[in-house]
Amino acid sequence: MGAGPGDPELITVKGARLLKQADYVLSTGSLVPRELFDGISAEVEDSKGLDIDQIVDRLATAARTGRRVVRVHTGDPAIFGAVQEQRARLHALGIPTATVPGVTSALAAAAALDAELTLPGLTQTVVFSRTAGRTPMPPAESLAALAALGNSTLCLYLSASLTDKVARELVAGGRSPDTPVAVVQYASMAHKQRILRCTLATLADEVRAARIRAQAMLLVGPAVDPHNKERVGEFDSRLYARDFSHRFRKAADTTHGSTPRTPRGRCFEPAATLEPGHE
């Protein structure tokens, strides 16, 4: 289960319910807020001192005795969650698993910046990645390779201590040294969140000066330029344009200034609660 980026209010409703119903909770500790476990009856254990075999043994033992087990990770388990090695071992033991998503730190960082990562006409691509550290990167996924993806917004996890390398590889891959960068440390966490704005040219020096080395997300690309908020109309989507039709709304005739009318005998009531996409 994903516990979200650190703000206890950002856990999903389903996640909160499962914690209340649990008998045994194994948490990653670190950035999982302790407030999530206030008032629950489950046994709660911290796994940060355990290796993979000890983790799987605890989860399997609890499950085999009929206890309701919740494994809690920070952010969203699907993004750098290190859950596959646990899932595979549990399945090999005949123990089924299910995943409850959470808010990943890249999205919490974007919210802290009050920014949209996919601006029409600027970029429609977001990349979740990291720079190589103790865990190597596949050759085709180096930062230099990812830099070639136009104006895409790069969300770099686990890279705050390697900002010299990040800037060097992205510039070598074709990104301008003036590319906007936002560094968000402790995204969503009250009284701890910090936001640092810079460029690739100044990234390493600014991060060193701010003494940021961990628990920080790097967002790179023109979509995080703070001046975007001043550019009224420049990044408008087609979704709300008056001359754009979709199944919920007929386009206006902008050539004569008329307003659309619902044709007789046709129902434009939405068939679902989902909003249409931008295309």
C-alpha positions in Angstrom: 0.0 0.0 0.0 1.2 3.5 -0.8 1.1 5.9 2.1 1.7 9.0 0.0 4.6 11.5 0.1 4.5 12.4 3.7 1.3 14.4 4.5 -0.9 12.0 6.4 -4.0 13.5 4.7 -2.7 12.4 1.3 -3.3 8.7 2.0 -6.2 7.3 0.0 -9.6 6.6 1.6 -9.1 2.9 0.8 -5.6 2.9 2.3 -6.9 4.5 5.5 -9.7 1.9 5.8 -7.3 -1.0 5.3 -5.0 0.2 8.1 -8.0 0.4 10.4 -8.9 -3.2 9.5 -5.4 -4.6 9.7 -4.0 -7.0 12.2 -0.4 -6.6 11.3 1.3 -3.6 9.6 4.9 -3.6 8.3 5.9 -0.1 7.5 9.0 1.2 5.7 9.4 3.8 8.4 11.4 6.9 7.2 8.8 9.1 5.5 5.7 7.2 6.5 3.9 9.6 8.9 3.3 8.1 12.3 -0.1 9.8 12.5 -1.4 7.1 10.0 -1.1 4.5 12.8 -2.8 6.6 15.5 -5.9 4.8 16.8 -5.5 1.6 14.9 -5.5 -1.7 16.7 -2.9 -3.5 14.5 0.6 -4.5 15.5 2.9 -2.0 13.7 6.5 -2.8 12.9 9.2 -0.8 11.2 11.1 -2.6 8.5 14.0 -0.2 7.9 16.4 -2.5 9.7 15.3 -5.7 8.0 16.6 -7.4 4.9 14.4 -8.9 2.2 14.3 -12.4 3.7 13.3 -11.0 7.1 10.6 -8.8 5.5 9.1 -11.7 3.6 9.3 -14.0 6.6 7.3 -11.5 8.8 4.7 -10.9 6.1 4.3 -14.6 5.3 4.1 -15.7 8.9 1.4 -13.1 9.7 -0.6 -14.0 6.6 -0.4 -17.8 7.3 -1.9 -17.3 10.7 -4.9 -15.6 9.2 -4.0 -12.1 10.1 -4.9 -9.2 7.9 -1.6 -7.9 6.7 -0.7 -4.5 5.3 2.7 -3.6 3.9 3.1 0.2 3.9 5.5 2.0 1.5 6.1 5.7 1.0 4.7 7.4 -2.1 3.3 4.9 -4.6 4.5 1.3 -4.6 4.8 1.2 -8.4 7.4 4.0 -8.6 10.8 3.0 -7.1 8.9 1.1 -4.5 11.2 -2.0 -4.3 8.0 -4.1 -4.0 8.5 -6.6 -6.9 11.1 -8.6 -4.9 8.6 -8.9 -2.0 5.7 -9.8 -4.3 7.6 -12.4 -6.2 8.7 -14.2 -3.0 5.3 -14.1 -1.5 3.7 -15.5 -4.6 6.3 -18.3 -4.7 5.1 -19.2 -1.2 1.5 -19.3 -2.4 0.5 -16.0 -0.7 -1.5 -13.7 -3.0 -1.0 -9.9 -2.9 -2.9 -6.8 -4.0 -1.7 -3.2 -4.4 -3.4 0.0 -3.2 -1.9 3.0 -5.0 -0.6 6.2 -3.3 0.5 9.7 -4.2 4.0 9.6 -5.5 6.4 12.4 -4.5 6.8 13.8 -8.0 3.1 14.7 -8.1 3.3 16.1 -4.5 6.2 18.2 -5.7 4.2 19.5 -8.7 1.4 20.4 -6.3 3.8 22.2 -4.1 4.9 24.2 -7.1 1.3 24.8 -8.2 2.5 23.6 -11.6 1.1 21.4 -14.4 3.7 19.1 -15.9 2.0 18.6 -19.3 1.4 22.0 -20.8 -0.2 22.0 -24.3 2.1 23.3 -27.0 5.1 23.0 -24.7 5.3 19.4 -23.5 3.0 16.4 -23.2 5.5 14.0 -21.8 6.5 13.3 -18.2 9.4 11.0 -17.4 9.9 9.3 -14.0 13.5 8.4 -13.6 16.8 8.8 -11.6 20.5 9.2 -12.2 22.7 6.2 -11.8 24.1 5.6 -8.3 24.6 2.3 -6.6 21.8 1.0 -8.8 23.0 1.3 -12.4 20.8 2.6 -15.2 20.1 0.7 -18.5 22.3 2.3 -21.2 19.3 3.5 -23.2 17.9 5.2 -20.1 20.8 7.4 -19.2 20.0 11.1 -18.4 21.8 12.1 -21.6 19.4 9.8 -23.5 16.4 11.1 -21.7 17.5 14.7 -22.3 16.8 14.2 -26.0 13.0 13.9 -25.3 12.3 17.5 -26.3 10.8 19.6 -23.6 9.6 16.7 -21.6 9.3 17.1 -17.8 11.9 15.0 -16.0 11.0 13.9 -12.5 14.2 12.6 -11.0 14.0 10.5 -7.8 16.9 9.6 -5.6 19.2 12.1 -7.2 19.6 15.0 -4.8 23.1 14.0 -3.8 24.2 13.7 -7.4 23.2 17.1 -8.8 26.6 17.7 -10.5 26.2 14.5 -12.4 22.5 15.3 -13.2 23.3 18.7 -14.7 26.4 17.5 -16.6 24.6 14.6 -18.2 21.4 16.5 -19.1 23.4 19.4 -20.7 25.5 16.8 -22.6 22.3 15.3 -23.9 21.1 18.5 -25.3 19.2 20.4 -22.6 20.0 24.0 -22.3 22.0 25.1 -19.2 19.1 27.6 -18.7 16.5 24.9 -18.4 14.3 25.6 -15.3 14.7 23.2 -12.4 12.7 23.0 -9.2 14.0 21.0 -6.2 11.3 20.1 -3.7 12.4 18.6 -0.4 9.9 16.9 1.9 7.1 17.5 -0.6 3.7 18.0 1.2 5.2 17.8 4.7 4.0 20.7 6.9 6.9 22.8 8.4 9.5 20.7 6.5 8.8 21.3 2.8 11.4 23.4 1.0 11.3 24.6 -2.6 14.5 25.7 -4.4 14.2 27.1 -8.0 17.3 27.3 -10.2 18.5 26.2 -13.7 20.7 23.3 -14.8 23.7 25.7 -14.8 23.2 26.6 -11.1 21.6 23.4 -9.8 24.6 21.8 -8.1 25.8 25.0 -6.4 22.3 26.0 -5.2 21.6 22.5 -3.8 25.0 22.5 -2.0 24.3 25.9 -0.6 20.9 24.8 0.7 22.4 21.7 2.2 19.9 19.4 0.5 21.1 15.9 0.1 18.1 13.6 0.5 14.3 13.4 0.5 14.2 15.8 -2.5 12.5 15.6 -5.9 14.1 17.2 -8.9 11.7 18.5 -11.6 13.4 19.6 -14.8 11.9 21.2 -17.8 10.2 24.4 -19.1 6.9 23.2 -17.5 8.2 24.1 -14.1 9.1 27.7 -15.1 7.4 29.9 -12.4 6.6 32.5 -15.1 4.2 30.1 -16.8 1.5 31.3 -14.5 1.7 34.8 -16.1 1.2 33.5 -19.6 -2.5 33.7 -20.0 -3.8 31.8 -23.0 -0.4 30.6 -24.1 -0.9 27.0 -22.9 -4.6 26.6 -23.3 -5.9 23.1 -24.0 -8.4 22.3 -26.7 -10.7 20.8 -24.1 -12.4 24.1 -23.0 -12.0 26.0 -26.3 -15.3 27.4 -27.5 -14.7 26.0 -31.0 -14.0 22.5 -29.8 -16.7 19.8 -29.8 -16.7 16.6 -27.7 -19.5 14.3 -26.6 -20.5 16.5 -23.7 -20.5 19.9 -25.5 -21.1 21.2 -29.0 -18.7 23.8 -30.3 -19.8 27.4 -30.6 -20.0 29.0 -34.1 -17.3 31.5 -33.5 -17.6 33.0 -36.9 -20.9 34.6 -36.1 -20.7 34.8 -32.4 -23.6 32.5 -31.9 -23.9 30.1 -29.0 -24.5 26.4 -29.4 -27.9 24.8 -28.9 -28.6 21.2 -28.0 -30.2 19.5 -31.0 -33.7 18.3 -30.5 -34.1 14.6 -29.8 -30.5 14.2 -28.7 -29.3 13.7 -25.1 -26.0 15.2 -24.0 -26.2 13.9 -20.5 -22.8 12.3 -19.6 -22.7 8.5 -19.8 -19.9 8.5 -17.2 -18.5 10.7 -14.6 -15.0 10.8 -16.1 -14.0 14.0 -17.8 -13.0 13.7 -21.5 -9.3 13.8 -22.4 -7.6 16.7 -24.2 -7.7 15.0 -27.6 
